[in-house]
């Protein structure tokens, strides 16, 4: 089965319009890729500013509805997401997000939706793929949420699935230069990584840094070439997919590398693997994996580039 990955496409604070690349990306998803679902790592609207009025926040959700949810819904493509800091950091933003999504629930097979839209779990592909969305709009993923995640990954639907994915807005390690600092990555991410590794999560999908990068976050001190780390039988690390966004940022240590991206992730539950193809959302050109930095040394640990997830 196939899922599109589309994240971090909000405009300036309070904006009720989106960059042209978003419209092109939605059209590509609807007309060309036609995936089974869209997964988003958040920042769907441009909130997180206290001076915005309730009416302005509602208008931003109306713009998202018009430009993203409705076209996907008409094509029969469900939209699943984890909230970003611009969607759900402030109490008012969380209230309005809850109101909007309770009125427009995605057509997903939920396992746990008690705290939807902030965190949830569901299956795709007739139960062959299990997905958990974390409330990771900020840097703290506390012990309570880790325990909840562990319970989700130990559930019967998770155990029955061939692939398990987790979505959270903030990454576990720095990807982009402009966001490579405390508060912009999950704080003390080690225990969260352990829960995901113990639960046999194939990939942690994140947003926030607006820089696309498929990689593997190894255990402290673990080194290796990208080829070695993508080989079958790898252990001791966690696959991560920094999902990029519309309006990209430079990679850590690599100036001049910013670009907007959208990704198609092909999942193979029978073998527990996933492959991907990514395009530049502005030009439509394919993004070749070997054109990305071989490794990124950001806050939180080293990421080594991989060519697929297994």
C-alpha positions as CSV (number, residue, x, y, z in Angstrom):
1,X,0.0,0.0,0.0
2,X,1.0,3.6,-0.5
3,X,0.8,6.7,1.7
4,X,1.7,10.3,0.8
5,X,3.7,12.3,3.3
6,X,2.8,16.0,3.3
7,X,3.8,18.2,6.3
8,X,4.7,21.8,7.3
9,X,2.8,23.7,4.7
10,X,1.4,26.6,6.8
11,X,2.0,30.2,5.7
12,X,2.8,33.3,7.9
13,X,0.9,33.8,11.2
14,X,-2.8,34.1,10.5
15,X,-2.5,33.3,6.8
16,X,-5.6,31.9,5.1
17,X,-3.8,31.1,1.9
18,X,-1.1,28.6,1.1
19,X,2.1,28.6,-1.1
20,X,1.4,27.6,-4.7
21,X,3.5,24.4,-4.1
22,X,0.9,23.1,-1.8
23,X,-1.8,23.2,-4.5
24,X,0.5,21.4,-6.9
25,X,1.3,18.8,-4.3
26,X,-2.3,18.1,-3.5
27,X,-3.1,17.9,-7.2
28,X,-0.2,15.4,-7.6
29,X,-1.5,13.3,-4.7
30,X,-5.1,13.3,-6.0
31,X,-4.5,13.0,-9.8
32,X,-1.2,11.1,-10.1
33,X,-0.3,9.2,-7.0
34,X,-3.7,8.3,-5.6
35,X,-2.4,6.8,-2.4
36,X,-4.4,4.9,0.2
37,X,-3.9,7.8,2.7
38,X,-2.0,11.0,3.4
39,X,0.0,11.1,6.6
40,X,1.1,14.5,7.9
41,X,3.5,15.4,10.6
42,X,1.7,18.7,11.3
43,X,1.7,22.5,10.9
44,X,-1.4,22.5,8.8
45,X,-2.3,26.1,9.8
46,X,-0.4,29.2,10.9
47,X,-1.5,29.5,14.6
48,X,0.6,29.8,17.7
49,X,0.3,33.6,18.0
50,X,-1.7,34.9,21.0
51,X,-2.9,38.0,19.2
52,X,-4.8,36.0,16.7
53,X,-8.6,36.0,17.3
54,X,-10.8,33.0,17.5
55,X,-12.3,34.0,14.2
56,X,-8.9,34.2,12.6
57,X,-8.0,30.6,13.8
58,X,-11.4,29.3,12.5
59,X,-10.7,31.0,9.1
60,X,-7.4,29.2,8.9
61,X,-9.1,25.9,9.5
62,X,-11.6,26.8,6.8
63,X,-8.7,27.5,4.4
64,X,-7.2,24.1,5.2
65,X,-10.6,22.5,4.6
66,X,-11.0,24.2,1.3
67,X,-7.4,23.6,-0.1
68,X,-6.5,20.2,1.5
69,X,-9.1,18.2,3.2
70,X,-12.0,18.6,0.7
71,X,-9.9,17.8,-2.4
72,X,-8.5,14.7,-0.7
73,X,-11.9,13.7,0.7
74,X,-13.5,14.0,-2.8
75,X,-10.8,11.6,-4.1
76,X,-11.5,9.2,-1.3
77,X,-8.1,9.7,0.3
78,X,-8.2,10.0,4.1
79,X,-5.9,12.6,5.8
80,X,-4.2,11.5,9.1
81,X,-1.9,13.8,11.0
82,X,-0.1,14.6,14.2
83,X,-0.6,18.2,15.4
84,X,2.2,20.7,15.0
85,X,3.1,23.6,17.2
86,X,1.3,26.0,14.8
87,X,-1.8,23.8,15.1
88,X,-2.0,23.0,18.8
89,X,0.5,24.8,21.0
90,X,-1.8,27.4,22.7
91,X,-4.9,26.5,24.6
92,X,-7.1,28.4,22.2
93,X,-5.5,26.7,19.2
94,X,-6.1,23.3,20.8
95,X,-9.7,24.2,21.4
96,X,-10.3,25.2,17.8
97,X,-8.4,22.2,16.5
98,X,-10.6,19.9,18.5
99,X,-13.7,21.6,17.3
100,X,-12.7,21.5,13.7
101,X,-11.6,17.8,13.7
102,X,-14.5,16.6,15.7
103,X,-16.7,18.1,12.9
104,X,-14.5,16.6,10.2
105,X,-13.2,13.2,11.4
106,X,-11.1,11.4,8.9
107,X,-12.4,8.1,7.5
108,X,-9.9,5.9,9.4
109,X,-10.2,2.6,11.2
110,X,-9.4,3.9,14.7
111,X,-8.1,1.8,17.5
112,X,-7.8,4.6,20.1
113,X,-9.4,8.0,19.4
114,X,-10.1,9.1,23.0
115,X,-7.7,12.1,22.7
116,X,-8.2,12.7,19.0
117,X,-7.1,15.0,17.3
118,X,-4.0,15.3,19.5
119,X,-3.1,11.6,19.7
120,X,-4.6,8.5,18.3
121,X,-4.0,5.1,16.7
122,X,-5.5,3.5,13.7
123,X,-4.9,0.8,11.1
124,X,-4.5,1.0,7.3
125,X,-4.6,-1.6,4.6
126,X,-7.1,-3.9,6.3
127,X,-5.0,-4.0,9.5
128,X,-1.7,-4.6,7.8
129,X,-0.3,-1.2,8.9
130,X,-0.6,0.2,12.4
131,X,-0.1,4.0,12.9
132,X,0.2,6.0,16.1
133,X,0.1,9.8,16.2
134,X,1.8,11.4,19.2
135,X,1.0,14.7,20.8
136,X,4.5,16.0,20.2
137,X,3.9,19.6,19.2
138,X,6.4,20.6,21.8
139,X,9.7,19.2,23.0
140,X,8.3,17.2,26.0
141,X,6.9,13.7,25.5
142,X,6.4,12.7,29.1
143,X,6.3,9.3,30.8
144,X,2.5,9.2,30.6
145,X,2.5,9.5,26.9
146,X,5.3,7.0,26.5
147,X,3.3,4.5,28.6
148,X,0.3,5.2,26.3
149,X,2.4,4.6,23.2
150,X,3.8,1.4,24.7
151,X,0.3,0.2,25.3
152,X,-0.7,1.0,21.7
153,X,2.3,-0.8,20.3
154,X,1.5,-3.9,22.5
155,X,-2.2,-4.0,21.4
156,X,-3.6,-6.8,19.3
157,X,-4.0,-4.6,16.2
158,X,-0.4,-3.5,16.4
159,X,0.9,-7.0,16.9
160,X,-1.1,-8.2,13.9
161,X,0.2,-5.5,11.6
162,X,3.2,-6.1,9.4
163,X,4.3,-2.5,9.7
164,X,4.1,0.0,12.6
165,X,4.6,3.7,12.1
166,X,4.7,6.6,14.6
167,X,4.1,10.2,13.8
168,X,5.2,13.1,16.0
169,X,5.8,16.7,15.0
170,X,9.2,17.3,16.6
171,X,12.1,15.1,15.5
172,X,14.3,13.1,17.7
173,X,17.5,14.7,16.4
174,X,18.2,17.9,14.5
175,X,17.8,18.0,10.8
176,X,17.7,21.6,9.7
177,X,20.2,24.3,10.6
178,X,17.6,26.8,11.6
179,X,15.9,24.5,14.0
180,X,18.9,22.7,15.4
181,X,18.6,23.9,19.0
182,X,17.0,23.0,22.3
183,X,13.2,23.2,22.2
184,X,13.1,22.3,18.5
185,X,13.7,18.6,19.0
186,X,12.2,16.1,21.5
187,X,14.0,16.6,24.8
188,X,15.7,13.6,26.3
189,X,14.4,11.4,23.4
190,X,16.2,8.2,24.5
191,X,13.3,6.7,26.5
192,X,10.9,7.5,23.7
193,X,13.2,5.8,21.2
194,X,13.4,2.7,23.4
195,X,9.6,2.4,23.5
196,X,9.5,2.6,19.7
197,X,12.3,0.1,19.2
198,X,10.8,-2.3,21.7
199,X,7.5,-2.0,19.9
200,X,9.1,-2.8,16.5
201,X,8.3,0.6,14.9
202,X,9.5,0.7,11.4
203,X,9.8,4.5,11.0
204,X,9.3,7.5,13.2
205,X,7.9,10.3,10.9
206,X,8.5,13.9,12.0
207,X,8.0,17.4,10.8
208,X,8.9,20.9,12.2
209,X,12.4,21.2,10.6
210,X,11.1,21.5,7.0
211,X,14.0,19.4,5.6
212,X,13.3,16.0,4.0
213,X,15.7,13.3,5.2
214,X,15.3,9.5,5.4
215,X,17.8,8.3,8.0
216,X,18.7,6.0,10.8
217,X,19.3,7.3,14.3
218,X,21.8,4.9,15.9
219,X,22.5,4.2,19.5
220,X,25.0,6.6,21.1
221,X,28.5,6.0,19.6
222,X,27.1,3.8,16.8
223,X,28.8,4.7,13.5
224,X,28.6,3.2,10.0
225,X,28.1,4.0,6.4
226,X,24.6,4.6,5.0
227,X,24.9,1.3,3.1
228,X,25.8,-0.6,6.2
229,X,23.0,1.0,8.2
230,X,20.3,0.2,5.5
231,X,21.3,-3.5,5.2
232,X,19.1,-6.2,6.4
233,X,19.5,-7.3,10.0
234,X,20.5,-3.8,11.3
235,X,19.9,-3.4,15.0
236,X,20.3,-0.9,17.8
237,X,18.9,2.1,16.0
238,X,15.6,3.6,14.7
239,X,14.6,4.6,11.2
240,X,13.4,8.2,11.0
241,X,11.8,10.2,8.2
242,X,12.0,13.9,8.5
243,X,9.1,14.7,6.2
244,X,10.3,18.1,4.8
245,X,7.6,20.6,3.9
246,X,6.5,23.4,1.7
247,X,9.1,26.1,2.2
248,X,12.2,24.1,3.1
249,X,15.2,24.8,5.3
250,X,18.9,24.0,4.9
251,X,20.3,20.8,6.4
252,X,22.5,21.0,9.5
253,X,26.0,21.9,8.2
254,X,24.9,22.1,4.6
255,X,24.0,25.7,3.5
256,X,22.1,26.3,0.3
257,X,20.2,22.9,0.4
258,X,16.7,24.1,1.2
259,X,13.8,22.9,-0.9
260,X,10.1,22.0,-0.6
261,X,9.2,18.3,-0.8
262,X,6.4,15.8,-0.9
263,X,6.9,12.1,-0.5
264,X,5.2,8.9,-1.6
265,X,5.9,6.0,0.8
266,X,5.3,2.5,-0.4
267,X,4.7,0.1,2.4
268,X,5.3,-3.7,2.1
269,X,3.7,-5.3,5.2
270,X,4.5,-8.8,4.2
271,X,8.3,-8.1,4.4
272,X,8.2,-5.2,7.0
273,X,9.9,-2.8,4.5
274,X,9.1,0.6,3.0
275,X,10.5,2.4,0.0
276,X,10.0,6.0,-1.0
277,X,10.1,8.5,-3.8
278,X,10.2,12.2,-3.2
279,X,9.8,15.2,-5.5
280,X,10.6,18.9,-5.2
281,X,7.2,20.5,-4.7
282,X,8.3,23.6,-6.5
283,X,9.7,22.0,-9.7
284,X,8.2,18.5,-9.7
285,X,11.7,17.0,-10.2
286,X,12.6,13.8,-8.4
287,X,14.8,14.2,-5.3
288,X,17.5,11.5,-5.6
289,X,18.4,10.0,-2.2
290,X,22.1,9.9,-3.0
291,X,22.0,13.7,-3.5
292,X,21.2,14.1,0.3
293,X,24.0,14.5,2.9
294,X,25.3,11.1,3.9
295,X,25.0,12.0,7.5
296,X,23.7,14.8,9.7
297,X,25.2,15.7,13.0
298,X,22.5,17.6,14.8
299,X,21.3,18.0,18.3
300,X,20.1,14.7,19.7
301,X,22.4,12.4,17.7
302,X,23.8,11.5,14.3
303,X,21.5,10.6,11.4
304,X,22.8,8.3,8.7
305,X,21.1,8.5,5.3
306,X,19.3,5.3,4.2
307,X,17.9,4.2,0.9
308,X,14.9,2.4,2.3
309,X,13.4,1.4,5.6
310,X,13.7,-2.2,6.9
